[in-house]
């Protein structure tokens, strides 16, 4: 009979799934910029961006205002063996007249209680960080601000709605003048609950309260939160779901009793969902049903007493008592007798049934709104099964004998593809506020220290001008006879005296040696109206034992590869002119003679340093006695890069490589090159600028991380500029910073993984990817590297990569500015227009490097108009062009 009477309160799973879909739509509206102003469910950003990571420590105060009483706690988080939390608290009464009086009085009351508490704790002289749990809907634009949108539950103090509660409280504290407090965070109690549980279970990303009121919060992806700038990471959203239905979206399931409760409340038309489920209204709902049933003679033989008609006489705690499995019926008799209705045994059973229906409906409705949140989390993560923890608090959930079990059961039925752990929060709102404050405190300290460290990587305009000036001085030293020996920037003459003029013609071979791979190419250059360059090549590996064996073995290996290629192309008979790209520091005495100064990039073959590499190659060819070649030129890859671009753009007179290594070359006036006789015309100079700074002239801008990378490299003390700007080392600089940050507890929960200890694990391509991608993808990259990162970690890693690559681009730009200004002055020009041919993976693949470098050149060399042109295969095609130009000039002389 009762079931029939209350059928509108019994919701089928079909209805619940529908409610779940409706709430999901409401969430979406609340998060969207366009729909938020009119949305019922406000989805407020809380500016809480992470749950505790276990490294929080300190002494905090938490205020908790919003439930039936007002609490103040002192929370000490310490780290002896494991993290422990010590709490002491006082409960203060908030009289009705203060709750309904003026806002000034309310905050004076709070400030007075806080003063009393600090007195008792003897901490009036300390300025402890305070977390303020304020359990009402607030708009926040930062963590330490909360603008009250509307009072809910039992509160109605005037002059507070629309004001910032932190300002009101600070004003009240200042007015007293007997203590000082640093309010770091305003926290909603729901968020506090999530944080407290997050402290015990890192998986916790939902907070749920079912007590006097009801609400939930969860960690949402920043990219879905229109109302806050930025797409990186996550932020906790306070749904304020109590207002679900305020726009009429629940009318079909609200009953006459729900409407009657709303009419008699402090805030008619508001918080309609809360009025269907929370503890403040549940007893009252049951009372209204009992009154109506009695009036219709279905209960108490129609007896109606003044007590039964009095609002608030039937409380939610009575509902809990009546639903207890064993003594429930006795309790029902006791409670109903106090209301004077003289219940029969049947009446007691009926009332128990009414209570069950009302409280079960509440648990069902909460399960469906919670289900919507769980589905959102699952979709955000893009996983099939969600594993997560929900932190729960609230008197109804804790005290009601069946509530929690029913909620869990329905939730699992509505979202079968989620594994949900429900964790009861202990004193969530207080401890949680302290936790939020502790996290805020940890993050602000951490940010300060991180910024301090990374400040060393931020170079000022003045510092960059200094770098440019020093580079210029070092270049001059390398060009002059008397200082050349001791100069670190070697400024090596290349004997390339001209860029291509377009008349080059013929078939040329090119060899390209400069890394772990070795290429042989056939390049067919055709002049005339339609200039064409046709290329064929084959790549050969150089085994590490050959790189680090004897010189003879290395050159025999090279000749074997050439032989294979000539067979492959079917051109073994012809004596072709050959250009040899040899990307190591070489001292050239003519176009076809280059003495290796020292190996770099992991090569260590014996009996090569100090020898002419063309001679070594010719000897290798002789030993094989299979074919002959005309070795015309030894080419540095940087010069090749310049030549390829010059073939397309005659204005190109500079070559730049920023890849694994870094170097530059440019056309210098012969009169300035004291190492080579003759003053006429120009010659390309290979600066070998990677060694800039090897005499200590960059020490004032090198950091401890640069020194660490240098100390552990194959060539300690050498190529210091290169080690600050090129791809082979940037990842190492980043890795060293990350290790330091981890040791200092800013990253990876202070755990240094084996991966992080591995040198060269952070390839520069990772840097390029990390700076290009969104955080979720950054996390995926870090996970590939075996680094288990949180969102916060990913943000820090991204910041570090940005700082390191930005400095690299600026330093590289400063060097380039020195080069272009030197050319301008050489030619006595007010204004120079010039093109730089560029190659190298870092320049090509990094998302910001080229832009920042161009910008730096513009700022440091304002009188030069510099165009950057990407080179196509400088070391292959470039070598062939140099050979072609060499042949052209040789033929002209003859």
C-alpha positions in Angstrom: 0.0 0.0 0.0 2.8 2.4 1.0 4.7 1.4 -2.1 1.8 2.4 -4.2 1.4 5.6 -2.2 5.0 6.6 -2.6 5.6 5.1 -6.1 6.9 8.5 -7.3 9.8 8.2 -4.8 10.9 4.8 -6.2 13.3 5.4 -9.0 14.0 2.6 -11.6 17.6 2.1 -12.9 16.3 3.5 -16.2 15.4 6.7 -14.5 18.7 6.8 -12.6 20.7 6.4 -15.8 18.6 9.2 -17.3 19.4 11.4 -14.3 23.1 10.5 -14.8 23.0 11.7 -18.4 21.2 14.9 -17.4 23.8 15.7 -14.7 26.6 15.0 -17.2 25.0 17.6 -19.5 24.7 20.1 -16.6 28.4 19.6 -15.8 29.3 20.3 -19.4 27.3 23.5 -19.4 28.8 24.6 -16.1 32.3 24.1 -17.5 31.6 26.0 -20.8 32.2 29.7 -21.1 29.0 30.3 -23.1 26.6 28.3 -20.9 28.1 28.9 -17.4 26.2 32.1 -16.6 22.9 30.4 -17.0 23.9 26.9 -15.8 22.3 25.6 -12.6 25.3 23.5 -11.7 28.1 26.1 -11.3 31.2 23.8 -11.7 33.4 26.3 -9.8 37.2 26.2 -10.3 38.9 25.8 -6.9 42.5 26.6 -8.0 43.5 23.4 -6.1 45.7 21.8 -8.8 47.0 18.7 -7.1 46.4 16.3 -4.2 49.0 15.8 -1.5 52.1 14.0 -2.7 53.3 12.9 0.8 56.1 15.5 1.1 54.0 18.2 2.8 55.2 19.3 6.2 54.7 22.2 8.6 52.4 23.8 11.2 49.0 25.0 10.0 45.7 26.3 11.2 42.4 25.3 9.7 39.1 27.1 10.2 36.0 25.2 9.4 32.7 27.2 9.0 29.7 25.8 7.2 28.2 22.9 9.1 26.2 22.9 12.3 29.1 24.3 14.3 32.4 26.2 13.8 35.7 24.4 14.4 39.3 25.6 14.6 42.2 23.1 14.3 45.9 23.2 14.5 47.4 20.6 12.2 51.1 19.6 12.4 52.4 17.6 9.5 55.8 16.1 10.2 58.2 13.7 8.5 60.1 11.5 10.9 59.9 8.0 9.5 56.6 8.4 7.6 54.4 11.4 7.3 52.3 11.9 10.4 49.5 14.3 11.1 48.9 15.6 14.6 45.7 17.6 15.2 44.3 19.6 18.1 40.9 21.3 17.7 38.3 23.4 19.5 34.6 23.6 18.7 32.9 27.0 18.9 29.2 27.6 18.9 27.7 29.8 16.2 24.4 31.2 17.6 21.4 31.5 15.4 21.3 35.3 15.7 24.9 35.5 14.4 24.1 33.1 11.5 21.2 35.4 10.5 22.7 38.8 11.6 25.1 41.0 9.8 28.2 39.8 8.0 30.5 42.0 10.1 29.2 40.4 13.2 29.7 36.9 11.8 33.4 37.6 10.9 34.1 39.4 14.1 32.8 36.2 15.8 35.2 34.0 13.7 38.1 36.3 14.4 37.4 36.3 18.1 37.3 32.5 18.2 40.5 32.3 16.3 42.1 34.7 18.8 40.9 32.6 21.6 42.3 29.4 20.0 45.7 31.0 19.3 45.8 32.1 22.9 45.1 28.6 24.2 47.8 27.2 21.8 50.2 30.0 22.7 50.9 30.9 19.1 49.6 34.5 19.0 53.1 35.7 18.1 53.5 33.2 15.2 52.2 33.9 11.7 51.0 30.5 10.8 49.5 29.7 7.4 45.8 29.4 7.6 43.4 27.3 5.5 39.8 28.4 5.6 37.1 25.8 5.0 34.1 27.8 3.9 31.4 25.3 2.8 29.3 27.6 0.6 29.4 28.2 -3.1 32.2 30.6 -3.9 33.7 32.0 -7.0 37.5 32.0 -6.9 40.0 33.5 -9.3 42.9 32.3 -7.1 43.4 30.0 -4.1 43.2 32.7 -1.4 40.0 34.3 -2.5 36.4 33.3 -2.2 33.5 35.4 -3.3 30.3 34.1 -1.8 27.7 33.4 -4.5 24.8 32.5 -2.2 24.2 31.3 1.3 22.9 27.8 1.7 21.9 25.4 4.5 21.0 27.4 7.7 23.1 30.6 7.0 21.7 34.0 6.0 24.1 36.7 7.2 23.6 40.0 5.4 26.3 41.8 3.3 28.4 38.8 2.5 27.0 37.5 -0.8 29.1 39.0 -3.6 32.0 39.8 -1.2 35.4 38.1 -0.8 35.3 36.2 2.5 39.1 36.3 2.9 39.0 40.1 2.8 36.1 40.2 5.4 38.0 37.9 7.7 41.3 39.7 7.3 39.5 43.0 8.0 38.0 41.5 11.2 41.5 40.2 12.3 43.2 43.6 11.6 40.5 45.4 13.6 41.4 43.3 16.6 45.1 43.9 16.1 46.3 41.3 18.6 47.5 38.6 16.2 48.4 38.1 12.5 47.3 35.3 10.2 48.3 34.4 6.7 45.2 33.0 4.9 46.6 31.0 2.1 43.6 29.1 0.9 39.8 29.1 0.9 38.6 25.6 0.6 35.2 24.1 0.1 34.5 21.3 2.6 34.1 18.9 -0.4 37.6 19.7 -1.6 38.8 19.3 1.9 37.4 15.8 2.0 39.1 14.9 -1.2 42.4 16.3 0.0 42.3 14.4 3.3 41.6 11.2 1.6 44.2 12.0 -1.1 46.7 12.2 1.7 46.1 8.5 2.5 45.3 7.3 -1.0 47.0 9.0 -4.0 44.2 7.7 -6.3 41.6 9.8 -4.6 40.3 12.3 -7.2 36.7 12.8 -6.1 35.3 14.3 -2.9 31.7 13.7 -1.8 29.7 15.1 1.1 26.4 13.7 2.2 25.6 15.4 5.5 23.6 18.5 6.4 24.0 19.5 2.8 25.4 17.6 -0.2 28.1 18.4 -2.8 30.9 16.8 -4.8 34.2 17.8 -6.3 36.6 16.1 -8.6 39.8 16.6 -10.6 39.0 17.9 -14.1 41.4 18.4 -17.0 42.3 22.1 -17.4 41.5 21.9 -21.1 37.9 21.4 -20.3 37.7 24.3 -17.9 36.8 27.4 -20.0 36.7 29.8 -17.1 40.4 29.4 -16.2 43.3 30.3 -18.5 45.6 27.5 -19.7 45.2 23.9 -20.8 48.0 22.3 -18.8 47.3 19.9 -16.0 44.2 19.4 -13.8 42.2 21.5 -11.3 39.7 20.5 -8.7 36.2 21.5 -9.7 33.6 22.1 -7.0 30.4 21.1 -8.8 27.9 22.7 -6.2 25.6 19.9 -7.3 23.0 20.8 -4.6 21.6 23.3 -7.2 21.1 20.6 -9.8 17.4 21.0 -10.9 17.1 24.7 -10.0 16.5 25.3 -13.7 13.6 22.8 -13.8 15.5 19.8 -15.1 14.3 17.5 -12.2 10.6 18.5 -12.2 9.5 15.1 -13.5 10.9 13.3 -10.5 10.2 15.8 -7.7 7.2 14.9 -5.6 4.5 17.1 -3.9 6.5 16.6 -0.7 9.7 18.0 -2.3 7.7 21.0 -3.4 6.3 21.5 0.0 9.7 21.4 1.7 11.0 23.9 -0.8 8.2 26.3 -0.1 8.9 26.3 3.6 12.7 26.7 3.3 15.0 29.7 3.8 15.9 29.7 0.1 12.8 28.7 -2.0 13.5 27.5 -5.6 17.2 27.0 -4.8 19.3 23.8 -4.0 16.5 21.6 -5.2 18.6 18.5 -5.6 20.1 19.0 -2.1 16.6 19.2 -0.7 15.8 15.8 -2.1 18.8 14.1 -0.7 20.6 15.8 2.2 20.3 15.4 6.0 18.9 18.8 6.6 15.7 17.9 4.9 15.3 14.1 5.1 13.5 14.0 8.5 11.2 16.8 7.4 10.4 14.9 4.2 9.4 11.9 6.2 7.3 14.1 8.6 5.4 15.6 5.7 4.6 12.1 4.3 3.4 10.9 7.7 1.1 13.9 8.1 -0.5 13.4 4.7 -0.9 9.6 5.3 -2.4 10.2 8.7 -4.8 12.8 7.2 -6.0 10.2 4.8 -6.4 7.7 7.6 -3.6 5.4 6.4 -1.6 5.8 9.6 -2.3 6.1 13.4 -6.0 5.6 12.8 -6.0 9.1 11.4 -4.7 10.7 14.7 -2.9 14.0 14.1 -1.1 15.7 17.0 0.3 19.3 17.3 3.8 17.7 17.6 3.4 15.8 14.3 2.4 19.1 12.7 5.5 21.0 14.0 8.3 21.6 11.5 11.6 20.0 12.5 10.1 17.7 15.1 11.0 14.6 13.1 14.8 14.7 12.5 17.1 12.9 10.2 18.8 11.2 13.2 15.3 9.6 13.8 15.3 8.3 10.3 18.7 6.6 10.9 17.5 5.2 14.2 14.3 3.7 12.8 16.1 2.0 9.9 18.4 0.1 12.2 17.9 -3.6 11.5 17.4 -4.9 15.0 16.1 -2.2 17.3 14.6 -0.1 14.5 10.9 -0.9 15.3 11.4 -0.2 19.0 13.0 3.1 18.1 10.0 3.9 15.8 7.6 3.2 18.7 9.6 5.4 21.0 9.9 8.3 18.6 6.3 8.2 17.4 5.1 7.9 21.0 7.0 11.1 21.8 5.0 12.7 18.9 1.8 11.6 20.7 0.4 9.5 17.9 0.1 6.2 19.8 1.4 3.9 17.0 0.3 0.3 16.5 2.9 -2.4 15.5 1.6 -2.0 11.9 2.1 1.8 12.1 5.7 1.2 13.2 6.4 -1.1 10.2 4.8 1.4 7.8 6.9 4.3 9.2 10.0 2.2 8.9 9.1 1.5 5.3 8.5 5.3 4.6 12.0 6.1 6.0 13.6 3.4 3.9 12.0 4.7 0.7 13.1 8.3 1.4 16.6 7.5 2.4 17.0 4.9 -0.4 15.9 7.5 -2.9 18.6 9.8 -1.6 21.3 7.2 -2.0 20.1 6.4 -5.5 20.1 10.0 -6.7 23.6 10.6 -5.3 24.8 7.4 -7.0 23.6 8.7 -10.4 25.2 12.2 -10.0 28.4 10.5 -8.8 28.2 8.1 -11.7 28.2 11.1 -14.1 31.4 12.3 -12.5 33.1 8.9 -12.7 32.2 8.6 -16.4 33.7 12.0 -17.0 36.9 10.9 -15.3 37.0 7.7 -17.3 36.5 9.6 -20.6 39.1 12.2 -19.7 41.7 9.4 -19.1 40.6 7.6 -22.2 40.7 4.2 -20.4 38.2 1.3 -20.6 38.2 0.7 -16.9 38.6 3.5 -14.3 40.2 2.8 -11.0 39.7 5.6 -8.6 38.9 6.5 -5.0 36.1 8.7 -3.7 36.7 10.4 -0.4 33.4 10.7 1.5 32.3 12.6 4.6 29.0 13.8 6.1 26.8 12.8 9.0 24.1 11.1 6.9 26.7 8.8 5.2 28.4 8.1 8.5 25.5 7.7 10.8 22.7 6.1 8.7 22.9 2.3 9.1 22.2 1.4 5.5 23.1 4.5 3.5 26.7 3.8 2.6 26.0 0.2 1.5 23.1 1.3 -0.7 25.1 4.1 -2.3 28.0 1.8 -3.1 25.8 -0.9 -4.5 23.8 1.5 -6.8 27.0 3.3 -8.0 28.6 0.0 -9.0 25.5 -1.0 -10.8 25.2 2.3 -12.7 28.9 2.4 -13.7 29.9 -1.2 -14.0 33.2 -0.3 -15.8 34.7 1.5 -12.8 36.5 0.1 -9.8 35.6 2.6 -7.1 37.0 2.6 -3.6 35.0 4.7 -1.1 37.2 6.1 1.6 35.8 7.6 4.8 37.4 11.0 5.4 38.4 11.8 8.9 37.5 15.3 9.9 37.8 16.1 6.3 36.9 19.7 6.3 39.4 20.7 8.9 42.3 18.5 8.1 41.5 18.9 4.4 41.9 22.7 4.7 45.2 22.2 6.3 46.2 19.8 3.6 45.2 22.3 0.8 47.2 24.9 2.7 50.1 22.5 3.1 50.1 21.8 -0.6 49.7 25.5 -1.5 52.6 26.2 0.9 54.7 23.4 -0.6 54.0 24.5 -4.2 54.7 28.2 -3.5 57.9 27.4 -1.8 58.8 25.0 -4.6 57.9 27.5 -7.3 60.1 30.1 -5.6 63.1 27.7 -5.5 62.5 26.4 -9.0 62.3 30.0 -10.3 65.4 30.9 -8.4 67.3 27.9 -10.0 66.0 28.5 -13.5 66.8 32.3 -13.2 70.4 31.4 -14.0 69.2 30.2 -17.5 67.5 33.5 -18.2 70.0 35.8 -20.0 69.5 39.5 -20.0 69.9 41.7 -23.1 73.2 42.9 -21.5 74.5 39.4 -21.0 73.7 38.4 -24.6 75.5 41.6 -25.9 78.5 40.5 -23.8 78.5 37.0 -25.4 78.3 38.7 -28.8 81.2 41.0 -28.0 83.3 38.1 -26.6 82.6 35.9 -29.6 83.8 38.8 -31.9 87.0 39.1 -29.8 87.6 35.3 -30.0 87.1 35.3 -33.8 89.6 38.1 -34.2 92.1 36.2 -32.1 91.7 33.1 -34.3 92.2 35.1 -37.5 95.5 36.8 -36.4 98.8 35.1 -36.9 100.2 36.0 -33.5 97.2 34.8 -31.5 96.1 31.9 -33.7 98.1 29.2 -31.8 96.5 30.0 -28.4 93.0 31.0 -29.8 90.2 28.7 -28.9 87.9 29.6 -31.7 90.2 28.4 -34.5 88.8 30.3 -37.5 90.1 27.6 -39.9 90.6 28.6 -43.6 88.7 26.2 -45.9 90.2 27.2 -49.3 86.7 27.5 -50.6 87.0 30.9 -52.4 83.7 31.2 -54.1 80.1 30.2 -53.8 78.5 28.5 -56.8 77.7 30.7 -59.8 75.4 28.3 -61.6 77.8 27.2 -64.4 78.8 24.1 -62.4 78.4 20.9 -64.4 79.3 17.2 -64.3 79.1 14.0 -62.2 80.7 14.1 -58.7 81.1 11.6 -55.9 80.6 12.8 -52.3 81.6 11.0 -49.1 80.0 12.1 -45.8 81.6 11.1 -42.6 80.6 12.9 -39.4 78.6 10.6 -37.2 77.7 7.0 -36.6 76.5 6.7 -40.2 78.6 7.1 -43.4 77.1 8.0 -46.8 78.4 7.7 -50.3 76.6 9.8 -53.0 76.7 10.2 -56.7 75.6 13.8 -57.6 74.8 14.8 -61.2 74.9 18.6 -61.6 73.5 20.1 -64.8 73.9 23.8 -65.7 72.0 25.8 -68.2 68.5 27.2 -68.3 67.0 24.5 -66.1 69.6 23.8 -63.5 69.2 20.4 -62.0 70.9 18.3 -59.3 70.2 14.6 -59.3 71.4 12.5 -56.3 71.8 8.8 -55.6 73.1 7.7 -52.2 73.6 4.7 -49.9 74.1 4.7 -46.2 76.5 2.5 -44.4 76.9 2.0 -40.6 80.2 2.4 -38.8 80.5 -0.1 -36.0 81.7 1.2 -32.7 84.8 -1.0 -32.8 85.8 0.7 -36.1 85.2 4.2 -34.7 87.5 3.4 -31.8 90.0 1.0 -33.6 93.0 2.0 -35.7 93.0 4.6 -38.5 93.9 2.0 -41.1 90.8 -0.1 -40.1 88.6 3.0 -40.3 89.8 4.0 -43.8 89.7 0.4 -45.1 86.1 0.3 -44.0 85.3 3.6 -45.8 87.0 2.3 -49.0 85.0 -1.0 -48.8 81.8 1.1 -48.6 82.8 3.2 -51.6 83.6 0.1 -53.6 80.2 -1.4 -52.8 78.5 1.9 -53.9 80.5 2.1 -57.2 79.4 -1.5 -58.0 75.8 -0.7 -57.0 75.8 2.3 -59.4 77.8 0.5 -62.1 80.4 3.3 -62.3 83.6 1.6 -61.2 85.5 2.5 -64.4 85.3 6.3 -64.3 87.8 8.4 -62.4 85.3 10.7 -60.8 86.1 13.9 -58.9 85.2 13.4 -55.2 84.4 15.7 -52.3 85.0 14.4 -48.8 82.8 15.8 -46.1 84.7 15.3 -42.9 82.9 16.9 -40.0 85.7 17.1 -37.5 88.0 20.0 -36.7 90.6 20.1 -39.5 93.4 22.4 -40.4 93.4 22.8 -44.1 96.5 23.8 -46.0 94.8 23.6 -49.4 91.4 22.6 -50.7 92.4 19.0 -51.0 94.5 18.6 -47.8 93.1 18.6 -44.2 94.9 17.8 -41.1 92.7 16.3 -38.4 93.2 18.4 -35.2 91.2 16.2 -32.9 88.4 13.7 -33.0 85.0 14.6 -31.5 81.5 13.0 -31.3 82.7 9.6 -30.0 85.4 8.9 -32.6 88.7 7.6 -31.3 90.5 5.9 -34.2 94.3 5.9 -33.6 97.0 7.3 -35.9 94.7 9.9 -37.4 95.1 13.1 -35.3 97.8 15.3 -36.9 97.5 13.4 -40.2 96.1 14.6 -43.6 92.8 12.8 -44.0 92.9 13.0 -47.8 96.3 11.2 -47.7 94.8 8.5 -45.5 91.9 8.1 -47.9 94.1 8.0 -51.0 96.3 5.3 -49.2 93.2 3.3 -48.4 92.2 3.4 -52.1 95.7 2.3 -53.2 95.7 -0.6 -50.7 92.5 -1.9 -52.3 93.8 -1.6 -55.9 90.3 -1.7 -57.4 89.5 1.8 -58.6 90.8 5.3 -58.6 89.2 8.6 -57.7 90.2 12.3 -58.0 89.9 13.7 -54.4 89.3 17.4 -55.1 88.2 18.8 -51.7 87.9 18.2 -48.0 84.7 19.7 -46.9 83.3 20.6 -43.5 79.6 20.0 -43.2 79.0 23.6 -42.2 80.6 24.9 -45.4 78.6 22.3 -47.3 75.4 23.7 -45.7 76.4 27.3 -46.9 77.1 26.0 -50.4 73.8 24.2 -50.9 71.9 27.3 -49.9 74.1 29.6 -52.0 73.2 27.5 -55.0 69.6 28.5 -54.5 70.3 32.0 -53.1 73.5 33.8 -54.2 73.1 36.1 -51.1 73.9 33.2 -48.8 77.4 33.6 -47.4 77.0 32.0 -43.9 76.5 28.4 -42.9 75.2 27.3 -39.6 74.6 23.9 -38.1 72.6 23.4 -34.9 72.1 19.7 -34.5 74.0 17.1 -32.6 76.9 19.6 -32.6 77.0 23.2 -33.5 79.3 25.3 -35.8 79.3 28.2 -38.2 81.3 29.4 -41.3 81.1 32.5 -43.4 82.8 34.3 -46.2 85.7 36.4 -44.8 87.9 38.9 -46.6 91.3 37.4 -47.5 93.0 40.5 -46.1 91.8 39.5 -42.6 92.9 35.9 -42.8 96.5 36.2 -41.7 97.1 32.4 -41.8 96.8 32.3 -45.7 98.9 34.4 -48.1 97.2 36.9 -50.4 94.8 39.8 -49.8 92.5 39.5 -52.8 88.9 38.3 -52.7 87.3 36.1 -50.0 87.6 32.7 -48.5 85.2 30.7 -46.4 86.3 30.5 -42.8 85.2 27.5 -40.6 84.9 29.2 -37.2 84.8 25.9 -35.2 82.8 28.0 -32.7 81.9 25.1 -30.5 85.1 25.7 -28.6 84.1 29.3 -27.7 84.5 29.6 -24.0 87.2 26.9 -23.5 89.4 29.6 -22.2 86.9 30.4 -19.5 85.4 33.5 -21.1 81.8 32.2 -20.6 82.3 31.0 -17.0 80.2 33.8 -15.6 77.1 32.4 -17.4 77.8 28.7 -17.1 75.7 27.0 -14.4 76.6 24.0 -12.1 74.6 21.9 -14.5 76.7 22.9 -17.5 79.8 22.1 -15.4 78.4 18.7 -14.5 77.6 17.9 -18.2 81.1 19.0 -19.2 82.9 17.1 -16.4 81.2 13.8 -17.4 81.6 14.2 -21.2 84.2 12.4 -23.4 86.1 15.7 -23.9 85.9 17.5 -20.6 86.9 21.2 -20.8 86.4 21.3 -24.6 83.6 22.6 -26.8 81.9 24.5 -23.9 79.8 26.7 -26.1 78.6 23.7 -28.1 77.7 22.0 -24.8 75.4 24.9 -24.0 73.6 25.0 -27.3 73.7 21.7 -29.2 71.4 18.8 -29.3 73.9 16.2 -28.0 74.0 18.0 -24.6 70.7 19.9 -24.0 69.0 16.7 -22.8 71.9 16.1 -20.5 71.6 19.6 -19.0 67.9 18.9 -18.5 68.6 15.5 -16.9 71.1 17.1 -14.4 68.5 19.7 -13.4 65.8 17.1 -13.0 68.1 15.0 -10.8 68.8 18.0 -8.6 65.1 18.9 -8.5 64.3 15.4 -7.5 66.9 15.4 -4.7 65.4 18.6 -3.5 62.0 16.9 -3.5 60.3 19.0 -6.2 59.9 16.1 -8.6 58.9 12.5 -8.8 58.1 12.4 -5.0 61.8 12.7 -4.4 62.5 9.2 -5.9 65.4 9.2 -8.4 64.7 6.3 -10.8 67.4 4.2 -12.4 66.4 5.8 -15.7 67.1 9.3 -14.5 70.6 8.2 -13.5 71.3 7.0 -17.0 73.4 9.4 -19.1 72.0 10.5 -22.4 68.6 9.0 -21.7 67.0 12.4 -22.5 67.5 12.6 -26.2 67.0 16.0 -27.6 64.1 14.8 -29.7 62.3 14.3 -26.3 62.9 18.0 -25.6 61.4 18.9 -28.8 58.4 16.7 -28.2 57.9 17.8 -24.6 57.8 21.4 -25.5 55.3 20.8 -28.3 52.8 18.6 -26.6 50.0 18.9 -24.1 50.7 17.6 -20.6 49.0 14.3 -20.9 51.3 13.4 -23.8 54.3 14.8 -21.8 53.4 12.3 -19.1 53.3 9.5 -21.6 56.8 10.4 -22.9 58.1 10.5 -19.3 56.4 7.2 -18.7 58.2 5.7 -21.7 61.4 6.8 -19.9 60.3 5.0 -16.8 59.5 8.2 -15.0 56.2 8.0 -13.2 55.1 11.6 -13.3 52.1 13.5 -11.9 50.7 16.5 -13.7 52.7 18.8 -11.5 55.9 16.9 -12.4 55.1 17.2 -16.1 54.6 21.0 -15.8 58.0 21.3 -14.1 59.8 19.1 -16.6 58.2 21.2 -19.4 59.4 24.4 -17.7 62.9 23.1 -17.4 63.1 22.0 -21.0 61.8 25.5 -22.0 64.4 27.3 -20.0 67.3 25.2 -21.3 66.3 25.3 -25.0 65.5 29.0 -24.8 69.0 29.8 -23.5 70.5 27.6 -26.2 68.7 29.5 -28.9 69.7 32.9 -27.4 73.3 31.9 -27.1 73.3 30.6 -30.6 71.7 33.9 -31.8 74.4 35.9 -29.9 77.1 34.1 -31.8 75.4 34.6 -35.1 74.9 38.3 -34.4 78.7 38.6 -33.9 79.2 36.9 -37.3 76.8 39.1 -39.3 78.0 42.3 -37.7 81.6 41.4 -38.6 80.7 40.9 -42.2 78.8 44.2 -42.2 81.8 46.0 -40.8 84.2 44.2 -43.2 82.3 45.6 -46.1 81.9 49.1 -44.6 78.1 49.0 -44.8 75.5 50.8 -42.7 73.0 48.1 -43.4 73.7 44.4 -44.5 71.2 42.0 -46.1 72.5 38.5 -45.9 71.2 34.9 -45.9 72.3 32.1 -43.6 72.1 28.5 -44.7 71.0 26.4 -41.8 70.9 22.7 -41.1 70.6 20.5 -38.0 67.9 18.5 -36.2 67.6 20.9 -33.3 67.0 23.9 -35.6 64.6 21.9 -37.8 62.6 20.0 -35.2 62.4 22.0 -32.1 59.1 24.0 -31.8 60.6 27.3 -30.6 64.4 27.2 -31.2 64.5 28.9 -34.6 62.0 31.6 -33.6 63.9 32.6 -30.5 67.3 32.5 -32.3 66.0 34.7 -35.1 64.6 37.1 -32.6 67.9 37.3 -30.7 69.9 38.0 -33.9 67.5 40.8 -34.7 67.8 42.4 -31.3 71.6 42.1 -31.1 72.4 43.0 -34.7 69.8 45.6 -35.6 71.6 46.9 -38.6 71.6 43.5 -40.4 68.6 42.0 -42.2 69.2 38.3 -41.8 67.3 35.6 -43.8 67.5 32.0 -42.7 67.2 29.3 -45.4 66.9 25.6 -44.6 69.7 23.7 -46.3 69.0 20.6 -48.3 71.7 18.0 -47.5 74.7 20.2 -47.0 77.1 17.4 -46.3 76.2 15.5 -49.5 75.0 17.9 -52.1 77.2 20.6 -50.6 80.3 18.5 -50.9 79.5 17.9 -54.5 79.0 21.6 -55.2 82.3 22.5 -53.5 84.0 19.9 -55.6 82.3 21.3 -58.7 83.3 24.9 -57.8 86.8 23.6 -57.1 87.0 21.9 -60.6 85.6 25.0 -62.2 88.3 27.2 -60.6 91.0 24.6 -61.3 90.1 24.5 -65.0 90.0 28.3 -65.2 93.5 28.5 -63.8 94.8 26.0 -66.3 
